[in-house]
Amino acid sequence: SSVTDTYKKFGLDAFLVRMYDKLNRAYTLTRTKSMVESEKIDDTLLDLANYALLAVIELSEDRYKAQQ
């Protein structure tokens, strides 16, 4: 998948950069009115959580492969 390919190329930084972007977006959404009316803080926080879960999955795969 593209997620795994990006992880293989850039390592954990690939997820950390995306999570940093989402944190910045959450910060902005809590301080200003969104220019996109349908954009909700909930969606941004769920994106952040999903990136964290994807990172954990990739790290777990690496650990599993290292044990083989």
Z-matrix of the N, CA and C atoms (Angstrom, degrees):
N
C 1 1.455
C 2 1.522 1 109.80
N 3 1.311 2 116.01 1 164.83
C 4 1.466 3 119.69 2 179.89
C 5 1.521 4 111.44 3 -65.88
N 6 1.337 5 117.05 4 -30.45
C 7 1.467 6 120.47 5 178.45
C 8 1.527 7 109.69 6 -64.84
N 9 1.317 8 116.79 7 -47.57
C 10 1.462 9 121.13 8 179.63
C 11 1.519 10 110.74 9 -64.90
N 12 1.318 11 117.04 10 -41.70
C 13 1.467 12 120.73 11 178.63
C 14 1.526 13 111.42 12 -60.32
N 15 1.325 14 115.85 13 -44.00
C 16 1.468 15 120.14 14 179.01
C 17 1.521 16 110.72 15 -65.37
N 18 1.325 17 116.93 16 -40.76
C 19 1.468 18 121.23 17 178.05
C 20 1.528 19 110.58 18 -62.61
N 21 1.325 20 116.86 19 -43.83
C 22 1.463 21 120.21 20 179.53
C 23 1.523 22 111.65 21 -62.97
N 24 1.307 23 116.41 22 -34.51
C 25 1.462 24 120.44 23 -178.25
C 26 1.534 25 112.98 24 -78.34
N 27 1.339 26 116.81 25 -41.01
C 28 1.459 27 120.93 26 -172.32
C 29 1.528 28 114.60 27 -116.08
N 30 1.328 29 117.10 28 -8.38
C 31 1.457 30 119.70 29 -178.93
C 32 1.518 31 111.75 30 72.26
N 33 1.301 32 115.19 31 -160.32
C 34 1.462 33 121.96 32 -176.85
C 35 1.528 34 112.32 33 -59.47
N 36 1.325 35 116.68 34 -26.30
C 37 1.470 36 119.98 35 178.42
C 38 1.523 37 112.38 36 -55.27
N 39 1.329 38 117.05 37 -31.67
C 40 1.467 39 120.35 38 179.61
C 41 1.531 40 110.73 39 -57.48
N 42 1.320 41 116.41 40 -41.85
C 43 1.463 42 120.27 41 179.62
C 44 1.516 43 111.24 42 -78.29
N 45 1.314 44 116.63 43 -38.64
C 46 1.466 45 119.85 44 -177.94
C 47 1.522 46 111.45 45 -62.57
N 48 1.322 47 117.48 46 -38.34
C 49 1.469 48 120.98 47 178.28
C 50 1.521 49 109.65 48 -65.49
N 51 1.320 50 117.42 49 -44.91
C 52 1.471 51 120.14 50 178.84
C 53 1.522 52 111.16 51 -63.52
N 54 1.328 53 116.58 52 -40.02
C 55 1.458 54 120.30 53 178.85
C 56 1.519 55 111.05 54 -66.92
N 57 1.322 56 116.89 55 -38.72
C 58 1.462 57 121.39 56 177.00
C 59 1.529 58 110.29 57 -61.11
N 60 1.344 59 116.55 58 -43.34
C 61 1.464 60 120.73 59 177.50
C 62 1.527 61 110.75 60 -60.10
N 63 1.334 62 116.88 61 -42.57
C 64 1.464 63 120.78 62 179.95
C 65 1.523 64 111.44 63 -67.46
N 66 1.334 65 117.15 64 -37.85
C 67 1.465 66 119.95 65 176.28
C 68 1.523 67 110.81 66 -62.61
N 69 1.321 68 115.88 67 -42.56
C 70 1.465 69 119.49 68 177.39
C 71 1.516 70 111.26 69 -62.97
N 72 1.333 71 116.05 70 -39.46
C 73 1.466 72 119.89 71 178.59
C 74 1.523 73 110.38 72 -65.58
N 75 1.314 74 117.51 73 -42.92
C 76 1.466 75 121.15 74 178.21
C 77 1.526 76 110.22 75 -61.04
N 78 1.318 77 116.14 76 -42.71
C 79 1.463 78 120.82 77 178.32
C 80 1.527 79 110.27 78 -59.04
N 81 1.322 80 116.08 79 -46.42
C 82 1.463 81 120.80 80 179.92
C 83 1.522 82 111.38 81 -63.84
N 84 1.326 83 116.70 82 -44.25
C 85 1.462 84 120.26 83 -178.23
C 86 1.527 85 112.64 84 -63.75
N 87 1.320 86 117.23 85 -27.76
C 88 1.464 87 119.34 86 -179.78
C 89 1.526 88 112.56 87 -84.98
N 90 1.309 89 116.53 88 -7.23
C 91 1.465 90 119.62 89 -177.31
C 92 1.523 91 114.55 90 -117.47
N 93 1.310 92 117.04 91 -17.37
C 94 1.464 93 120.23 92 -179.15
C 95 1.523 94 109.00 93 -137.41
N 96 1.311 95 115.89 94 163.54
C 97 1.459 96 120.92 95 175.68
C 98 1.521 97 108.40 96 -78.26
N 99 1.313 98 115.79 97 130.82
C 100 1.457 99 120.91 98 -178.97
C 101 1.524 100 110.77 99 -65.04
N 102 1.321 101 116.19 100 140.55
C 103 1.459 102 120.70 101 176.53
C 104 1.537 103 110.24 102 -74.72
N 105 1.313 104 116.47 103 -21.90
C 106 1.462 105 121.53 104 176.68
C 107 1.524 106 107.15 105 -101.67
N 108 1.313 107 116.29 106 112.56
C 109 1.466 108 121.43 107 -173.35
C 110 1.530 109 113.26 108 -58.39
N 111 1.333 110 116.80 109 -34.78
C 112 1.467 111 119.98 110 -176.13
C 113 1.530 112 112.92 111 -85.06
N 114 1.334 113 117.01 112 -4.70
C 115 1.466 114 119.64 113 -178.46
C 116 1.529 115 109.90 114 -76.46
N 117 1.331 116 114.93 115 127.46
C 118 1.458 117 120.19 116 -177.17
C 119 1.529 118 110.12 117 -123.30
N 120 1.308 119 115.26 118 148.38
C 121 1.465 120 121.12 119 178.62
C 122 1.526 121 110.28 120 -59.44
N 123 1.330 122 116.54 121 -33.53
C 124 1.473 123 120.69 122 -179.77
C 125 1.526 124 111.18 123 -57.09
N 126 1.327 125 115.80 124 -43.98
C 127 1.460 126 120.17 125 -179.04
C 128 1.525 127 111.43 126 -64.13
N 129 1.302 128 116.37 127 -41.36
C 130 1.457 129 120.62 128 178.83
C 131 1.520 130 110.97 129 -64.26
N 132 1.327 131 116.66 130 -42.35
C 133 1.467 132 120.28 131 178.75
C 134 1.526 133 111.57 132 -66.69
N 135 1.325 134 117.25 133 -37.75
C 136 1.470 135 120.11 134 176.22
C 137 1.524 136 110.93 135 -65.56
N 138 1.329 137 116.97 136 -39.35
C 139 1.466 138 120.17 137 175.55
C 140 1.523 139 110.43 138 -59.54
N 141 1.312 140 115.85 139 -44.24
C 142 1.463 141 121.48 140 179.10
C 143 1.530 142 110.51 141 -59.54
N 144 1.315 143 116.08 142 -45.67
C 145 1.463 144 120.65 143 178.80
C 146 1.527 145 111.32 144 -63.55
N 147 1.321 146 116.63 145 -40.78
C 148 1.465 147 120.05 146 179.42
C 149 1.522 148 111.98 147 -64.29
N 150 1.328 149 117.56 148 -41.16
C 151 1.461 150 119.31 149 176.42
C 152 1.522 151 111.22 150 -61.71
N 153 1.326 152 116.34 151 -39.02
C 154 1.465 153 119.92 152 178.04
C 155 1.523 154 110.52 153 -64.05
N 156 1.328 155 117.56 154 -43.16
C 157 1.460 156 121.15 155 178.58
C 158 1.530 157 111.96 156 -64.58
N 159 1.311 158 117.03 157 -41.80
C 160 1.462 159 120.21 158 177.26
C 161 1.525 160 111.05 159 -61.65
N 162 1.322 161 116.63 160 -39.12
C 163 1.461 162 120.43 161 177.57
C 164 1.528 163 110.82 162 -63.28
N 165 1.318 164 116.71 163 -43.38
C 166 1.470 165 120.94 164 178.65
C 167 1.528 166 110.21 165 -62.12
N 168 1.308 167 117.51 166 -41.26
C 169 1.467 168 121.16 167 178.58
C 170 1.526 169 110.60 168 -61.11
N 171 1.315 170 116.79 169 -46.63
C 172 1.468 171 120.07 170 -179.70
C 173 1.533 172 111.19 171 -63.93
N 174 1.323 173 117.08 172 -41.73
C 175 1.462 174 120.55 173 178.37
C 176 1.530 175 110.43 174 -63.79
N 177 1.320 176 116.56 175 -40.59
C 178 1.471 177 120.69 176 178.34
C 179 1.520 178 111.15 177 -63.84
N 180 1.323 179 116.55 178 -40.65
C 181 1.470 180 120.56 179 177.00
C 182 1.522 181 110.73 180 -61.08
N 183 1.316 182 116.18 181 -42.49
C 184 1.487 183 119.93 182 178.43
C 185 1.533 184 110.65 183 -61.45
N 186 1.317 185 116.47 184 -44.24
C 187 1.471 186 120.29 185 179.55
C 188 1.517 187 111.06 186 -64.09
N 189 1.320 188 116.94 187 -41.54
C 190 1.456 189 121.77 188 179.27
C 191 1.534 190 110.83 189 -62.10
N 192 1.323 191 116.20 190 -45.49
C 193 1.467 192 121.44 191 -179.83
C 194 1.525 193 110.69 192 -65.32
N 195 1.322 194 117.43 193 -34.79
C 196 1.466 195 121.43 194 -179.98
C 197 1.526 196 111.57 195 -67.73
N 198 1.329 197 117.00 196 -26.77
C 199 1.459 198 121.27 197 -179.74
C 200 1.529 199 112.17 198 -81.38
N 201 1.300 200 117.06 199 -17.38
C 202 1.480 201 121.16 200 -177.24
C 203 1.504 202 112.30 201 -75.32
